[in-house]
């Protein structure tokens, strides 16, 4: 089952399935720089009141704004 990152369960292993191709090129490029490629293993640590998502990629944590996180599709591992 796949879902947007914003709807994913917290603190469980996830695999990034796809990044919305309609995201601006600069945003997609930055996601690649952060290691957020198709197939990357991540986990959703928590969501903020405003909807931003704190994610873990390996031992590194990043915050994605709600609009970007909603355009990443993930699947539970």
N, C-alpha and C positions, 0 to 999 in steps of 0.2 A: 504494500500500500504506500502510495506517495502522497505528500502534502506539502504546502508551503512551509518554510522554516518557522514562520510565526505560529503555525498550528501544531508543530511537532511536540512530542512529549519531552519533558525536561530530564536531563541527566541520564540519557540512554544513548548508546552508539547510533549514529546516523551516517548515511552515505549521501553525499551530494549527487543528485541525479542530473540536474540541469540548472543553468543560469538563463534567465529570460534574455533572448537575443535583442529585445527592444531596449534593454538598459543602455545608457550612453556608453560609448567606447571607453571613455576614461574610467568609468566605474568598473566595467568588466575587466579592464587591464589591471586596476588596483586589486580586484578580487583574485586575479591570477597571481599577482605579486605576494598576496597573503597566503597563497597555497590553496585557495578555494577553486579547485578545478573539478570537473566532472569525475566522480569516483572517490573524491577525498573523504576521509573519515573525520567526522566532527561530532560534537555534542552541544546541545543547547543547555547552558548552565542556568540562565534565568532571563526573565523579561522585565523590563522596567515599566513603570506606570504609563509612560508615554508610548510604549510598544517597541522600544529598541530591544535588541536581542544580544545578550552576552554569550558568545560561543567559544568553544575550545577547539583548537586545531593542534593536535599533539599536546605539547605542554604550554602552548601560547594561547592567550585569551584576547579576543577582539570584540568590539561592540559594533553592531550593524544597525543603522537606523531602520525603522519599521518598514518604510517603503522599499528599501533594498532587500531586507530579509524576506518580505512577502513575495519577492520575485525569484527566490531560490527554492527549487524543489528538492526535497529530501525523502529518503526512505529509511525506515528502521532496519538495523542489521540484526 
